Amino acid sequence: MSDRQRVADHAVSTRQRRAKRVTLGAVVAVVVGVVAYGIPANAAYALPDLPEKDVEAWTMPLDRYVPIGQSSSNYAELLVVQPCMLDAGYDEYVLPWRDVAAADRADELSMNGSLRLRAFDLATAETRGYHAASVVDPGAADWYEFAMQSWTAEKSDQLDTCVQRAHKTVPSLDDYYNRTQSLVRLNNAAFEGARHDPSVTATWADWRSCMQAARVGDVADDPSGMPTLDMVDRFETLDSSTPPSDDELEIATADARCRESSGYRDALYEAEWQRQLTVPHDDGELLAQIDTAALAADDAEVRRVLAELTPARPTS
């Protein structure tokens, strides 16, 4: 890793050292093969301490194991480091503003391959149609310029010192780890299975009848096919920087209403919830090592740092 990359990427290596609550090698392990259910040593793991169901928030059993986004965590850590670097005489170490929420979504898109419309609802349809929330980080250019500043051996050593001091001041940041491939895989498996659950497919006919009554033109055979490939191209839904057209908003709004009136949305939520209640044995062993209360405290600390220390967004 070059000195110029340290600022942008040092938190990644930091997370490799964060093993007080979860061993990183264990977290990212991918289960291979089929779980042998019936053999006690390989019995499926039932998730404990379930949250309350909330279809509006699309709350799921695995949610509490997923930490805050990588960009948010990295940025918060560097914000805590900043005063130490300035006190050491490095006046150029002033972090620019970033839209870390957008950056987190970009991270998720890179890891997950798609931003699924799991919780697609009327409020979403009325505001942005089928467009995903923006992944455009308006501060990315300034951030890149900051990250590419020149580094000397002395400056790098000072950064290491400041990082260690920051960890003593805000220890939760030192124990924080990034969202993992393992949890993404489990979440996606549950969602994909839920989409074809008999309780969900049983609502498709009512959804289609509702969409036909709405007279919005040709639609997919079932809600999971929306938006269709033609709509994706026509409405540019994959480009979050483009605004939704009136036609897109009309179709998406009808779709959201039909998902609710047909029972599709509730059935999908329940089917995904049921699939997240248990995970394969090996994944369960990994999840059992995670202190979810401590993880929630870590997330809260990152949010506090961001709220208190993030510089103001430039006006132009």
HELIX and SHEET records of a PDB file:
HELIX    1   1 ASP A    3  GLN A   16  1                                  14    
HELIX    2   2 LEU A   24  VAL A   27  1                                   4    
HELIX    3   3 PRO A   40  ASN A   42  5                                   3    
HELIX    4   4 ASP A   63  TYR A   65  5                                   3    
HELIX    5   5 GLN A   70  ASP A   87  1                                  18    
HELIX    6   6 VAL A  100  ASN A  112  1                                  13    
HELIX    7   7 LEU A  122  ARG A  128  1                                   7    
HELIX    8   8 ALA A  140  ALA A  147  1                                   8    
HELIX    9   9 ALA A  153  THR A  169  1                                  17    
HELIX   10  10 PRO A  171  ASP A  174  1                                   4    
HELIX   11  11 GLN A  181  ARG A  195  1                                  15    
HELIX   12  12 PRO A  198  THR A  201  1                                   4    
HELIX   13  13 TRP A  204  ALA A  214  1                                  11    
HELIX   14  14 PRO A  223  GLY A  225  5                                   3    
HELIX   15  15 LEU A  229  PHE A  235  1                                   7    
HELIX   16  16 ASP A  246  SER A  261  1                                  16    
HELIX   17  17 TYR A  264  GLN A  276  1                                  13    
HELIX   18  18 HIS A  281  ALA A  288  1                                   8    
HELIX   19  19 THR A  292  LEU A  309  1                                  18    
SHEET    1   A 2 TYR A  45  ALA A  46  0                                        
SHEET    2   A 2 THR A 278  VAL A 279 -1                                        
END                                                                             
